[in-house]
Amino acid sequence: MSSALKTPPSVTARSLLSSPEVRRAFSFFEKNATAITDEQVHICSIPATPFGERERAEYLAQKFSALGLTDVEIDEEGNCLGLMEGSSQSPLIVVSAHLDTVFSQGTDFNVVRAGTRLLAPGIADDGCGLAALIALGRAIQTEKIRTEGSILFVGTVGEEGEGNLRGVRYLLTRGRWASKVEAFLSFDGPGVDRITNRALGSRRYRVEITGPGGHSWGDFGLPNPVHALGRAVAKLAGYPLPREPRTTFNVGRIEGGTSVNSIPEKAAMDVDLRSGVDAELRRLDSFFRRAIRQAADEENANRRPGDPLLELKVELIGERPSGETPADSALVELAMEATRVLGVEPRLDQSSTDSNLPISLGIPAITLGAGGTSGSSHTLAEWYDPTDRDLGLKRALLAVLGVVGLARDI
């Protein structure tokens, strides 16, 4: 790591705050607020559905090249990368935001302005993060900030839903930079107080139950896949949640059947299980898998003699590791001090982000809000307000420069 991280974080943050080049970069964020917002609007108008991020990645690659980054590429997984070289390649910090949204093909991604608010699917998650990524690079380049270490800018794929962190997983385990990354910072959503240093683990399943199907009257008594799923959902809803740690479950999608008077041949659902502690997640996971099996068995037990059994298929479609970058680690303390020197009280947080993966690999990692405010995330009514966005960008600049260090003339 750089010498900056060997200095007390409070000293590092205040030293950076007083440096002329950092003050110029702060002014850049303020003066270019409208241009940064316009960039965000353009990014968000480029569709980026799950496993369909290519067009947005190509646009980001163009921006990285225009910033003078080197080694610009779209890797085999679809991530967009560009290197801002310092005096040395080490320390190397990844600064990232995710390209994908949760929304399916055919979604209208055009941005509507309503006063200070921007309305569009994915405008905050993670449109504001991608805008922050470009703004940070532009400020460093425009104000000619020279660093000791290097910064790898990355737009990742597959952060949301069934993407299962495939982008950052590839980046840090199989990509060309995998063994060289020494710190990781991602932008995800708005805000300036939040510092996500704890990774929220999750397990996600697709459950499919199939049977013979038939007429609702004439074949009544045949085992019903939808009824079996209903039993399973009821069992899951009755899970004895602990007071601590926070633990959640959600049936996010359910489908099956063809008409009101037909016994379905198939029914399926997607289930999300989460907990702040890995041991509790394992308990919830075991309960869920037992509940599904019991629900299918109960529905089968009520069938008529000679009727075929329901068949159950349970597929793990996502698994996110848990873990923590300790609150007393140099990176977290640096981010906290960078927040405080801007007059904001920092708040440590637990969430599921791209940082889950580097944390699980032992790489110091945090996720920061990119400034501004938002609401209705993951819905078609999602909105973002860029008011005071510059605070988030300033904080990020201090944190990144605190890791790589400013290059000094000898």
C-alpha positions in Angstrom: 0.0 0.0 0.0 1.0 3.6 -0.4 2.7 5.6 2.2 -0.5 7.6 2.5 -2.2 4.7 4.2 0.6 4.4 6.7 -0.2 7.9 7.9 -3.1 8.4 10.3 -6.3 8.8 8.1 -7.2 12.1 9.7 -3.8 13.5 8.7 -4.1 12.1 5.2 -7.6 13.5 4.6 -6.7 17.0 5.8 -3.4 17.0 4.0 -5.2 16.2 0.7 -7.9 18.7 1.5 -5.3 21.5 1.6 -3.5 20.5 -1.5 -4.0 22.9 -4.5 -4.7 20.2 -7.0 -7.4 18.6 -4.9 -9.0 22.0 -4.3 -9.0 22.5 -8.1 -10.7 19.2 -8.6 -13.3 20.1 -6.0 -14.0 23.3 -8.0 -14.2 21.1 -11.1 -17.0 19.1 -9.6 -18.9 22.2 -8.6 -18.5 24.0 -12.0 -19.4 21.0 -14.1 -22.4 19.8 -12.1 -24.7 20.3 -15.1 -22.4 18.4 -17.5 -22.1 15.5 -15.0 -25.9 15.3 -14.8 -26.1 15.4 -18.6 -23.6 12.5 -18.8 -25.7 10.5 -16.3 -28.8 11.1 -18.4 -27.0 9.9 -21.6 -25.6 6.8 -19.8 -29.0 5.8 -18.5 -30.7 6.2 -21.8 -28.5 3.3 -23.1 -30.3 0.0 -22.3 -28.4 -2.3 -19.9 -30.6 -5.2 -19.1 -29.4 -8.3 -17.3 -26.7 -10.0 -19.5 -27.3 -7.2 -22.0 -24.8 -4.6 -20.9 -22.6 -4.5 -24.1 -23.8 -1.3 -25.6 -23.3 0.6 -22.3 -19.9 -1.0 -21.9 -18.8 0.2 -25.3 -19.9 3.7 -24.6 -17.9 3.6 -21.3 -14.9 2.4 -23.2 -15.1 5.4 -25.5 -15.2 7.7 -22.5 -12.2 5.9 -20.9 -10.2 6.4 -24.1 -11.1 10.0 -24.3 -9.9 10.5 -20.7 -6.5 9.2 -21.8 -6.7 5.9 -19.8 -4.5 3.1 -21.0 -5.2 -0.6 -21.5 -8.8 0.2 -22.2 -10.7 -3.0 -23.0 -13.9 -4.9 -22.6 -12.9 -8.2 -21.1 -14.2 -11.7 -21.7 -17.0 -11.3 -19.1 -18.1 -7.9 -20.5 -16.5 -5.6 -17.9 -15.1 -2.3 -19.3 -11.7 -1.4 -17.9 -9.2 1.5 -18.2 -6.0 2.2 -16.3 -4.9 5.6 -15.0 -1.2 5.1 -14.5 0.6 6.6 -11.6 4.4 6.8 -11.0 4.1 3.1 -10.1 1.5 0.4 -10.7 1.4 -0.3 -7.0 -0.7 0.3 -5.0 -3.5 -0.4 -7.5 -7.0 0.4 -6.5 -10.1 -0.5 -8.5 -12.7 2.2 -8.7 -15.9 0.8 -10.1 -19.6 1.1 -10.8 -22.0 -1.5 -12.2 -23.3 -1.3 -15.8 -26.4 -3.4 -15.4 -29.9 -2.7 -14.2 -32.6 -5.1 -12.9 -35.0 -4.3 -15.8 -35.8 -6.6 -18.6 -35.6 -6.1 -22.4 -38.1 -3.7 -23.8 -37.9 -1.4 -20.7 -38.1 2.3 -21.6 -34.8 3.8 -20.2 -35.4 7.4 -21.4 -34.9 9.9 -18.7 -37.7 12.4 -17.7 -36.8 15.6 -15.8 -39.2 16.8 -13.1 -37.8 19.8 -11.4 -34.4 18.7 -9.9 -35.3 15.1 -10.2 -34.4 12.7 -12.9 -36.8 9.8 -13.4 -35.9 6.6 -15.2 -35.3 2.9 -14.4 -31.7 2.5 -13.1 -31.1 6.3 -12.9 -29.8 5.9 -9.4 -28.8 2.3 -9.3 -26.3 2.6 -10.8 -26.6 5.5 -13.2 -25.2 7.9 -10.6 -22.3 5.5 -9.9 -21.3 5.4 -13.6 -21.6 9.2 -13.8 -19.3 9.4 -10.7 -16.8 7.1 -12.3 -16.5 9.3 -15.4 -16.5 12.6 -13.3 -13.7 11.3 -11.1 -11.6 10.4 -14.1 -12.3 13.8 -15.8 -11.4 15.7 -12.6 -8.1 13.9 -12.2 -7.2 14.3 -15.8 -8.3 17.9 -16.3 -6.6 19.1 -13.1 -3.5 17.1 -13.9 -3.4 15.3 -10.6 -0.4 12.9 -10.6 -0.5 9.9 -8.3 2.1 7.5 -6.9 -0.1 4.4 -7.3 -2.5 3.6 -10.2 -6.3 3.6 -10.5 -8.1 0.9 -12.5 -11.5 2.3 -13.6 -14.1 -0.5 -14.1 -17.7 -0.7 -15.2 -18.8 -4.2 -14.1 -21.4 -6.5 -15.5 -23.7 -8.8 -13.5 -24.0 -7.0 -10.2 -27.8 -7.2 -10.1 -30.0 -10.3 -9.6 -29.0 -13.4 -11.5 -25.8 -11.7 -12.6 -24.5 -13.1 -9.4 -21.5 -10.7 -9.3 -20.1 -12.4 -12.4 -18.3 -9.2 -13.5 -16.3 -8.5 -10.4 -15.9 -12.3 -9.8 -14.1 -12.5 -13.2 -12.2 -9.4 -12.6 -10.7 -10.5 -9.4 -10.3 -14.2 -9.9 -9.6 -14.8 -13.6 -9.0 -11.4 -15.3 -5.6 -10.0 -16.2 -5.5 -7.7 -13.1 -6.7 -10.4 -10.6 -3.5 -10.8 -8.6 -2.5 -7.1 -8.8 -5.5 -5.4 -7.1 -4.7 -4.1 -3.6 -7.8 -2.1 -2.8 -11.4 -1.8 -4.1 -13.9 1.0 -4.1 -17.3 0.8 -5.8 -20.0 3.4 -6.3 -23.5 2.1 -5.9 -26.4 4.4 -5.5 -26.6 7.9 -3.9 -25.7 9.4 -0.6 -22.6 10.8 1.1 -22.7 9.4 4.6 -22.9 5.7 3.8 -19.8 3.5 3.8 -20.6 -0.1 3.1 -17.8 -2.2 4.7 -19.8 -5.3 5.5 -20.9 -7.7 2.8 -24.4 -9.1 3.1 -24.5 -12.7 2.1 -27.3 -14.2 0.1 -28.5 -17.4 -1.6 -31.0 -17.3 -4.5 -33.0 -20.2 -5.8 -35.3 -21.0 -8.7 -37.8 -23.7 -7.7 -39.7 -25.6 -10.4 -42.5 -28.1 -9.7 -44.0 -30.1 -12.6 -46.9 -32.6 -12.8 -49.4 -34.1 -15.2 -51.8 -31.2 -15.3 -55.5 -31.6 -16.1 -59.0 -30.3 -15.9 -59.9 -28.4 -12.7 -63.2 -30.4 -12.3 -62.7 -33.7 -14.1 -59.2 -34.3 -12.9 -59.5 -32.8 -9.4 -57.3 -34.7 -7.1 -54.2 -34.7 -9.3 -51.3 -33.1 -7.5 -51.1 -29.4 -8.3 -47.7 -27.6 -8.7 -49.2 -24.2 -7.7 -50.7 -25.7 -4.6 -47.4 -27.2 -3.7 -45.6 -23.8 -4.2 -48.3 -22.2 -2.0 -47.6 -24.7 0.8 -43.9 -23.9 0.5 -44.4 -20.1 0.6 -46.6 -20.5 3.7 -43.9 -22.5 5.4 -41.2 -20.0 4.5 -43.4 -17.1 5.7 -43.6 -18.9 9.1 -39.8 -19.1 9.5 -38.9 -17.9 13.1 -36.7 -14.9 12.2 -34.1 -14.0 14.8 -34.1 -10.5 16.3 -30.4 -10.3 15.5 -28.8 -10.6 13.0 -31.1 -9.1 10.5 -32.4 -11.9 8.3 -34.8 -11.7 5.3 -36.5 -13.9 2.7 -38.4 -12.9 -0.4 -40.4 -14.7 -3.1 -39.7 -12.3 -5.8 -41.3 -14.0 -8.8 -43.9 -16.8 -9.1 -45.5 -18.2 -12.3 -47.4 -21.2 -13.6 -50.6 -22.4 -15.1 -52.5 -21.6 -18.3 -56.1 -20.9 -17.3 -58.4 -20.7 -14.3 -60.0 -24.0 -15.0 -56.8 -26.0 -15.6 -54.6 -27.8 -13.1 -51.1 -26.5 -14.0 -48.4 -28.7 -15.5 -45.7 -26.5 -14.1 -45.2 -23.8 -11.5 -42.0 -21.9 -10.6 -40.7 -19.3 -8.2 -37.6 -17.3 -7.5 -36.5 -16.9 -3.8 -34.0 -14.6 -2.2 -32.5 -15.5 1.2 -30.3 -13.1 3.1 -28.7 -12.6 6.5 -26.1 -10.4 8.1 -24.4 -13.5 9.6 -23.3 -16.5 7.6 -24.4 -19.0 10.2 -27.9 -17.7 10.2 -28.0 -17.7 6.4 -27.1 -21.4 6.5 -29.9 -22.1 9.0 -32.5 -20.2 6.8 -31.2 -22.0 3.7 -31.6 -25.4 5.4 -35.1 -24.5 6.5 -36.1 -23.4 3.1 -34.9 -26.5 1.3 -36.7 -28.7 3.9 -39.8 -26.7 3.5 -39.8 -27.1 -0.3 -39.4 -30.8 -0.1 -42.1 -31.1 2.6 -44.5 -29.0 0.6 -44.1 -31.3 -2.5 -44.4 -34.4 -0.4 -47.6 -33.1 1.3 -49.2 -32.3 -2.1 -48.1 -35.8 -3.4 -49.6 -37.5 -0.3 -53.1 -36.2 -1.2 -53.1 -37.5 -4.8 -55.4 -40.2 -6.0 -54.2 -43.8 -6.1 -52.2 -44.3 -9.3 -51.7 -40.6 -10.0 -48.1 -39.6 -11.0 -46.0 -37.7 -8.5 -45.0 -34.1 -8.7 -41.3 -33.6 -9.6 -39.3 -31.0 -7.8 -36.3 -29.2 -9.1 -34.4 -26.7 -6.9 -31.6 -24.7 -8.6 -29.2 -22.4 -6.9 -29.0 -19.3 -9.2 -27.0 -17.0 -7.0 -24.7 -17.0 -4.1 -23.0 -13.9 -2.7 -20.3 -14.3 0.0 -20.5 -12.4 3.3 -17.6 -10.8 5.2 -16.2 -7.5 6.4 -13.5 -4.9 5.8 -12.9 -4.1 9.5 -14.0 -0.7 10.8 -10.5 -0.1 12.0 -8.9 -0.9 8.7 -6.9 1.8 6.9 -9.3 2.0 4.0 -12.5 2.3 6.1 -10.9 4.8 8.4 -9.7 6.9 5.5 -13.3 6.9 4.0 -14.7 7.9 7.4 -12.2 10.8 7.7 -12.9 11.9 4.1 -16.5 12.1 5.0 -15.9 14.0 8.2 -13.7 16.7 6.7 -16.6 17.5 4.3 -18.8 18.2 7.3 -20.8 14.9 7.1 -21.0 12.2 9.9 -20.1 8.9 8.3 -22.3 5.8 8.8 -21.0 2.2 8.4 -23.4 0.0 6.5 -24.0 -3.6 5.4 -25.3 -4.4 2.0 -24.9 -6.7 -1.0 -22.7 -5.0 -3.6 -19.8 -5.7 -5.9 -17.6 -5.3 -2.7 -18.8 -8.7 -1.4 -16.4 -10.4 -3.8 -13.2 -8.6 -2.9 -14.0 -8.7 0.8 -14.4 -12.5 0.5 -11.0 -12.7 -1.1 -9.3 -10.6 1.6 -9.0 -7.5 -0.5 -9.8 -4.3 1.5 -13.0 -3.1 -0.1 -15.8 -0.5 0.5 -18.8 0.7 -1.4 -19.7 4.4 -1.3 -22.8 6.4 -2.3 -22.0 8.7 -5.2 -23.8 11.8 -3.8 -27.3 13.1 -4.3 -30.5 11.4 -3.2 -32.9 8.9 -4.7 -36.0 6.8 -4.2 -38.1 4.0 -5.6 -35.1 2.0 -6.5 -35.6 -1.2 -8.6 -39.0 0.1 -9.8 -40.1 1.9 -13.0 -40.6 5.0 -10.8 -37.0 5.2 -9.8 -35.7 8.8 -9.3 -32.5 10.6 -8.6 -31.8 14.1 -7.4 -28.3 15.4 -8.1 -28.5 18.3 -5.6 -25.2 18.4 -3.7 -23.8 15.5 -5.7 -20.4 17.2 -5.5 -20.0 16.2 -1.9 -20.1 12.5 -2.9 -17.5 13.1 -5.6 -15.2 15.0 -3.3 -15.4 12.3 -0.7 -14.5 9.7 -3.3 -11.6 11.7 -4.6 -10.1 12.0 -1.1 -10.6 8.3 -0.5 -9.0 7.2 -3.7 -6.1 9.7 -3.5 -5.6 8.6 0.1 -4.9 5.1 -1.2 -2.7 5.8 -4.2 -1.0 9.0 -2.8 -0.1 12.2 -4.6 3.1 12.1 -6.6 5.5 14.7 -5.4 8.4 16.3 -7.3 11.8 15.4 -5.8 
